[in-house]
C-alpha cells in the first residue's frame, strides 16, 4: 500500500483520480471518513459526546460547522482526530487498497507502518492559492489561512523527518494534468 498526501490544493486527489483511471484501487481517506461518520455507530456516539448531538446529521456530520470549528480551535481538531483516526486505520487495513489518498498520515502510525512508500504531491503556493479560490470556491482570505496552517508541510525536509523509515517520493504538480499524468505513470 502506498500513501498519497500533500498540502491543501497541491493535487493529491488528482493523482488519485489518475490512478483510478488506470484501474488501480485507491481509497480516498476523506471519503472513507464521511462514510464512517454516517455508518459507524461508535464513532457517531463519540462525536456526539465530544461536540454535541447537533453536530450529527443523517448523512454524517455537519461538515461546514465542523470545519469552522477545527480550523479555529486546534484542541477541537486534535479531539476529532483522536476519535476518527483509530476507526479509519482499522477500516483501511481491512480494505487493503493499492493506494490511500489522505491529507494527513502523521497521526496514524499504525497505518504508516504498513505503507511501502509515501507520494507527496507538491505545487507552488501561488498555484495552490489559485486552485483553492477557483476550484473550491474559497475566499482569498480563507484559502490563505488554510495554506498558512499547513506551511510546515511545504518542505521536503518536513516529510523526510516525519517519515524517516518510509521511502518518500515527491511529485511536482505545478504544471498541467498531462505533465502530472506522465510523472505518475513513470512512478508505477
N, C-alpha and C positions, 0 to 999 in steps of 0.2 A: 504494500500500500504506500502511495506517495501523497504527501500533503501539498496543497496549493494554497498559498497565502500571499499577503502583501498589504500595503497601506490602502486606505479608502480611495477609490477612484482609479487605482492602478490597472485593474482589468483582470482580476482573478476569475471573475465569473465568465469573462470572455474566453479565457484559457479553458475553463471547464466546458463551455459550450463547444469549443473547437475539438476537444477530446470526445465529447458525446457524439459530435458529427462523424467521428471515426469509429463509432460503436464501442467506445471504451466506457466502462461503468464508472461514473463519477457521482458521488453523493455530495450535494451542497449542504454543509452543516447548518446554515441558516434555515434552509427549507426543512431539514430534519427537525430542527428545534421547534419550528412553528407547528409541525405535526405533533411533536411531543407536548407542546403547550396545550394542544387540543385533546390529545388522546391519552396521555399518561396521568392517571388519577393521582398518583403520589406527588408528581411534580405540580399539578394544579393545586392540590391541598397546600403544599409548601409555599407556593406563590401567594395564595390567599392569606395564609398565616403571616407571611412577611410583608406583603404590600397591600393587603385588603382584598376582600372578595370582589369589590367593584373593579379591580384590575383585570378580572377574568371576563371573557366573552364566550359565546357558544363555539366560536372558531379558534379560540386560544386565549390570547391576552389583548388588551387594548395597546396596540403597538405604538401609536403616537404618544400616548401618556407615558408608557414605559420608557421610550426613547428620550423624551423630555426629562424624565426623572434621572435616568442613568448617566446622561451627558452632563447634567448639572450637579449630581451628587455622587462622588466616587465611592462612598460607602454603600450606596444603593446598588451601584454597578457590581461591586465586589460581592454583595449579598446574592444578587441574581446569578452571577457566575458560579458561586458556591452551590447553588441549588441545581443549576442547569447542567454544568459540565460532567458530573458523575453519571447522570442519566444519559446524556448524549454519548459519552465514551462507551458505555455498555451497548448502546444501540449500534454505534459504528463498528465496534469489534465483532458484534454478531453478524452484521451485514457484510463485512469484509470486502469493500469495493476496491477497485484498482487505484482510484484517486479519491481524496477527500478535499473538498474546497472549503476553507474556513478562514475567517478574518483573524482568529486567534487560535494558537496551539499552545501558548505559553502556560496556560492553566490546566492543561490536560496531559500531564506527564505520562500517564498510563497509555495514552494514545501515541504520543511522540515516540515512546519506546518501541512501538510496533511499526513505525514508518521507516521505509527503506531510504527515503530521501525527502527533502522539502524543496519545492519550487517556489521561489519568492518572485512575484510579479512586481515590477517597478515601473515608474513613469515619473517624469519631472513634475514638480509641484504645479507649474502652470497648466500642464496637460490635465492633471487630476482636478484642479480647480474648475477648469472649463467643463470637464465631464460631469462633475457634480452639479453644476449650475444648469447645463444644457440637457443632460440626460436624466438627472434625478430630480430636477426642479428645486434644488436648494437655493436659498438666497445666497448672495456672495458672503455675507457675514456668517451664516450658518456653515457654509462649506469651508470657509477659512478656520472656523472654530474646530470643526471636526478634523481637519488636516492638522491643526496645531496640537490637538490631543494625541495624535499619532506620530508627532515629529520624531521621537527617538527611533521609530521603525524605519526611518528613511536611509539608514546607513547599513552597508554590508556588515560592518563590524558588529552592529547590534544583533543581526541574525546569526552570525557565526558564534558569537558569545552565548546567545540564547540556546542554540542547538549544537553544542560542541561535539556531540557524539553521533550526529546525523549529517550526512552529506547535504549541503545546501547549494542549489543551482539558482542563478539569478536570470530572470527573463525581462529584458527591457521592452516595455510596451508604450514607448513614447511616440511611436510611428503609427502606421496604419494596420488594419487587420491582416492584410496579406503578409506583411513582414512578421507579424506575430505568429501567423499560421506556419510560416517557414521555420521559425525558431522552435515552435512546439514539435513539429514533425522531426526536426533534427535531434531533439532530445529523446524521442521514443526509441 
